[in-house]
Amino acid sequence: MSAFIDARTVAEGAVLEPDLAIVGGGPAGISMALRLAHTPVRMVLLESGGMSFDAKVQQLYDGAETGAPYLPLDSSRVRYLGGGTNLWGGWCRPMDAIEFEQRDWMPHSGWPTERRTLTPYYPAAQSLCEAGPWLYEQAEKWPADQAPVIALGEGGVATRWFQFSQMRGSFLPTHFGERYADDLRHIPNLATYLHANVTRLALAPGGGALDRLDVATLSGRHFTVKPKCAVLALGAVETARLMLASNDVMPAGVGNESDNVGRYFADHPIPRDIATLVLFAGKPASFYPQNQLIQGAVMRAGLFPSEHYRRSKQVMDCSITVEDETTLDDLGKAALAETAAALGVDAGSASIHSLGGGCEVTPDPERRLVLTRERDALGMPKLKLQMRIADADFAHFRDTLKELGRQLLASRAGMLRLNRKERGEWLAALDWGNHHMGTTRMSADPKTGVVDADLKVHGVANLYVAGSSVYPSYGAVNPTLSLVALALRLADHLKGKLG
Ligand SMILES: Cc1cc2nc3c(=O)[nH]c(=O)nc-3n(C[C@H](O)[C@H](O)[C@H](O)COP(=O)(O)OP(=O)(O)OC[C@H]3O[C@@H](n4cnc5c(N)ncnc54)[C@H](O)[C@@H]3O)c2cc1C
């Protein structure tokens, strides 16, 4: 095999019979193909787009929305080789153990697997993301020759670190398609088909196994892939769409007997200017508001609630970032003068910064994707997103901000003004991470999810899902590093089965 094939040149009605079909050439699909290179597993990678942006292909992502304001479905993802990484910001951070736990204060939370099952795969994921040496934890023991972290003393919030993907020979984050195209071309046991849209998962009679994938091109070509096993790596929105739309054998769609496909959609709300930070002694170290090269990694500091704090106070996760410098109004200036006097500190050179950040959302079955009657250029039903966001999600974020304010005062380092109280104020300041998650959630019990702990679709013997659609609960950090780690774990699992 090897090399890239333009699916528009494949003979009409052709049938391919690989061991493994990977559907979708984003970071999940590409990472799996790279991991299975030079193994006996004969693979095809089916990618809808080509090597660059094409408006007609991107149009296939069009959909509708109701409910809370959200990003248009065709502008929060990218449909060509490399997927979302063609646009991503490259923010990386692994998930904490608590994210995998069932948390009593968060309905529907908990993974059927533990953080330690991902731990061995994080170094390889970090390397594929080109996020530098693994310093996330090491940098918490901060070297004395660096500028100091903000003195917060004892409490629930502490400085922790993001690392950034940086593509070899570039200042941009790693675009997986561009970066790994040559590697994919040279994998002898892989054929990559570009412009190949999977339009249907055809189940065998009875629905217990996948029989074949129907593939179509925008030029009107059709062919079939009959793999021993297939992995859906189309991103959290499109994977759910394909499963729901493939409803000829199982009327509710593939893997949807318990009506979970498309439900629990999630993203990270990124509210702007959530609080104003005053540091009495002057500006924070430059690694708070900016990325900085430290010990060979591009890093940025954030303020995070500790796992202990989250457990003991029963709050959800968030990350707080120090943003641009700002000014205080007259009320703020008076509060600063009074607070400094009461604490006996000199605030003559105080610095003032706006705070931003991201927060975890409660898994919500009613925040969901459903099919509509409208069809795209390939005849696939389009999606509608029913978006919701709970007041509780903002309240948890606010609790952590209050804890940060308490610590700043207790350590006499600074003070905080909270800028968002009512729901309307949070919503007015809201941006989103473009981190689609949750629509094919992982569960031990088929009634409460779509895939099992090995990422196999419940009830379908040879169909798997890779990507953040399998996250049952989400944490607050960017999802790609962890979804690449999960994809590598799945590749090893399939190597054992197919190799
Ligand atoms: C603006 C932006 C900024 C982001 N910033 C960050 C960040 O800083 N950090 C972070 O961790 N994450 C970030 N993300 C999210 C990140 O891009 C995603 O988590 C990641 O790309 C998901 O990987 P995936 O492989 O699961 O899916 P995708 O990247 O969505 O890839 C899916 C692939 O499947 C293909 N496909 C779709 N439908 C079909 C079909 N029917 N047949 C065949 N192929 C199909 C698509 O063309 C695409 O190549 C950002 C995303 C965006 C849009």
The ligand as an SDF file (V2000), in Angstrom:
LIG
                    3D

 53 58  0  0  0  0  0  0  0  0999 V2000
  -10.0310   27.4300   16.6540 C   0  0  0  0  0  0  0  0  0  0  0  0
   -9.7000   26.1790   17.4280 C   0  0  0  0  0  0  0  0  0  0  0  0
   -8.7580   26.2620   18.4700 C   0  0  0  0  0  0  0  0  0  0  0  0
   -8.4430   25.1120   19.2160 C   0  0  0  0  0  0  0  0  0  0  0  0
   -7.4660   25.1870   20.1790 N   0  0  0  0  0  0  0  0  0  0  0  0
   -7.1130   24.0930   20.8780 C   0  0  0  0  0  0  0  0  0  0  0  0
   -6.0450   24.1310   21.8250 C   0  0  0  0  0  0  0  0  0  0  0  0
   -5.3700   25.1440   21.9910 O   0  0  0  0  0  0  0  0  0  0  0  0
   -5.7680   22.9840   22.5100 N   0  0  0  0  0  0  0  0  0  0  0  0
   -6.4730   21.8280   22.3280 C   0  0  0  0  0  0  0  0  0  0  0  0
   -6.1870   20.8360   23.0050 O   0  0  0  0  0  0  0  0  0  0  0  0
   -7.4670   21.7600   21.4060 N   0  0  0  0  0  0  0  0  0  0  0  0
   -7.8010   22.8500   20.6740 C   0  0  0  0  0  0  0  0  0  0  0  0
   -8.7840   22.7750   19.7290 N   0  0  0  0  0  0  0  0  0  0  0  0
   -9.5280   21.4970   19.5830 C   0  0  0  0  0  0  0  0  0  0  0  0
   -8.7710   20.4950   18.7160 C   0  0  0  0  0  0  0  0  0  0  0  0
   -8.6070   21.0080   17.4320 O   0  0  0  0  0  0  0  0  0  0  0  0
   -9.5620   19.2020   18.7070 C   0  0  0  0  0  0  0  0  0  0  0  0
   -9.5950   18.6840   20.0380 O   0  0  0  0  0  0  0  0  0  0  0  0
   -8.9420   18.1270   17.8260 C   0  0  0  0  0  0  0  0  0  0  0  0
   -8.6770   18.5860   16.5360 O   0  0  0  0  0  0  0  0  0  0  0  0
   -9.8920   16.9250   17.7340 C   0  0  0  0  0  0  0  0  0  0  0  0
   -9.2200   15.9020   17.0580 O   0  0  0  0  0  0  0  0  0  0  0  0
   -9.9920   14.7090   16.3040 P   0  0  0  0  0  0  0  0  0  0  0  0
   -8.9700   14.0000   15.5060 O   0  0  0  0  0  0  0  0  0  0  0  0
  -10.7790   13.9550   17.3050 O   0  0  0  0  0  0  0  0  0  0  0  0
  -11.0670   15.4330   15.3670 O   0  0  0  0  0  0  0  0  0  0  0  0
  -10.8590   16.5100   14.2090 P   0  0  0  0  0  0  0  0  0  0  0  0
   -9.6360   17.2860   14.4360 O   0  0  0  0  0  0  0  0  0  0  0  0
  -12.1440   17.2340   14.0990 O   0  0  0  0  0  0  0  0  0  0  0  0
  -10.6290   15.6180   12.9230 O   0  0  0  0  0  0  0  0  0  0  0  0
  -11.6700   14.9170   12.2990 C   0  0  0  0  0  0  0  0  0  0  0  0
  -11.2700   14.6350   10.8680 C   0  0  0  0  0  0  0  0  0  0  0  0
  -12.2940   13.8490   10.2720 O   0  0  0  0  0  0  0  0  0  0  0  0
  -12.5490   14.3080    8.9550 C   0  0  0  0  0  0  0  0  0  0  0  0
  -13.9310   13.9560    8.6210 N   0  0  0  0  0  0  0  0  0  0  0  0
  -15.0690   14.5530    9.0500 C   0  0  0  0  0  0  0  0  0  0  0  0
  -16.1430   13.9370    8.5440 N   0  0  0  0  0  0  0  0  0  0  0  0
  -15.6880   12.9180    7.7970 C   0  0  0  0  0  0  0  0  0  0  0  0
  -16.3290   11.8960    7.0300 C   0  0  0  0  0  0  0  0  0  0  0  0
  -17.6690   11.7830    6.9590 N   0  0  0  0  0  0  0  0  0  0  0  0
  -15.5470   10.9910    6.3870 N   0  0  0  0  0  0  0  0  0  0  0  0
  -14.1880   11.0600    6.4650 C   0  0  0  0  0  0  0  0  0  0  0  0
  -13.5400   12.0090    7.1640 N   0  0  0  0  0  0  0  0  0  0  0  0
  -14.2930   12.9080    7.8410 C   0  0  0  0  0  0  0  0  0  0  0  0
  -12.3020   15.8010    9.0370 C   0  0  0  0  0  0  0  0  0  0  0  0
  -12.0010   16.3530    7.7750 O   0  0  0  0  0  0  0  0  0  0  0  0
  -11.1190   15.8900   10.0050 C   0  0  0  0  0  0  0  0  0  0  0  0
   -9.8810   15.8750    9.3560 O   0  0  0  0  0  0  0  0  0  0  0  0
   -9.0990   23.8850   18.9380 C   0  0  0  0  0  0  0  0  0  0  0  0
  -10.0300   23.8060   17.8810 C   0  0  0  0  0  0  0  0  0  0  0  0
  -10.3110   24.9350   17.1200 C   0  0  0  0  0  0  0  0  0  0  0  0
  -11.2980   24.8240   15.9940 C   0  0  0  0  0  0  0  0  0  0  0  0
  1  2  1  0
  2  3  1  0
  2 52  2  0
  3  4  2  0
  4  5  1  0
  4 50  1  0
  5  6  2  0
  6  7  1  0
  6 13  1  0
  7  8  2  0
  7  9  1  0
  9 10  1  0
 10 11  2  0
 10 12  1  0
 12 13  2  0
 13 14  1  0
 14 15  1  0
 14 50  1  0
 15 16  1  0
 16 17  1  0
 16 18  1  0
 18 19  1  0
 18 20  1  0
 20 21  1  0
 20 22  1  0
 22 23  1  0
 23 24  1  0
 24 25  2  0
 24 26  1  0
 24 27  1  0
 27 28  1  0
 28 29  2  0
 28 30  1  0
 28 31  1  0
 31 32  1  0
 32 33  1  0
 33 34  1  0
 33 48  1  0
 34 35  1  0
 35 36  1  0
 35 46  1  0
 36 37  1  0
 36 45  1  0
 37 38  2  0
 38 39  1  0
 39 40  1  0
 39 45  2  0
 40 41  1  0
 40 42  2  0
 42 43  1  0
 43 44  2  0
 44 45  1  0
 46 47  1  0
 46 48  1  0
 48 49  1  0
 50 51  2  0
 51 52  1  0
 52 53  1  0
M  END
$$$$
